[in-house]
C-alpha cells in the first residue's frame, strides 16, 4: 500500500499556476453544520474573504460558532504569495471562547515561521515551513482553480493546518466528476473533488463550473 501511495503521488500533476483571471472568490458565506447519525445541526457560519494586493493575496476566514450553547469565534488572516501554492508569508489568528480557538501571529521567511502566541496554545516559537506548503485555508481557494477534468489528480508536498500550525505531507487532490447537490432546496451543478494525505480522513469539495466553492465536507461531517 505504501508503494502504491508513492506511485500515485509521483504520477499526479503539480498544482496549476495561480490564475488571477480565473478567480471568482470575492466574499463567500457558508453555514457550518455538524452531521451526526444523519442528523444535521447548524452550529454557525463561516465567511471567506479574498483580496488581491500587488504580488500578494490576502485571505480572511471568520468562524462564528455556538457549541453546546457556548459562543466561540476564530478570525484567521493570511498573507500569501501569488503563486500556485498561495505560499504563506504571514498568518494571524484571533480566537475567542475556547482554548481550541488560538490567538497567535506567525511570520514566515526563508523557510521558517517565527511565532508569537498566547498561552495556553502549545506550539513552538519557530518551525520549518518547506517550499510547496499549502495551508488548509489556501486550498479552499486553490481547489476552485483546478482544471475540471474527470479523473485528474494533483499533488503538493506539504499541508499546513494553519490554525494549529500543524505540518503534514504528501497530499493528493482528485477531480472525481460532476455531481448535482442541493443548497437551500435548489439544485446546483458542481464538480466533486477529493483531498487525501497526511493521515487525514478524506475531504470533499464541491465547486461550480464558474469556480465558486459551494460545499466542503471535512472529518466525515
Buried (B, 14 or more C-beta within 10 A) or exposed (E): EEEEEEEBBEEBEEBEEBEEEEBBBEEBEBEBEEEEEEEEEEBBEBBBBBEEEEEBBBBBBBBBBBBEEEEBBBBBBBBBBBEBBBBBBBBBBBBEBBEEBBBBBBBBEEEEBEBEBEEEBEBEEEBEBEEBBBBBBBBBBBBBBBEBEEEBBBBBBBBBBBBBBEBBBBBBBBBBEEEEBEEEEEEBEBBBBBBBBBEBEEBBBBBBEEBBBBBBBEEEE
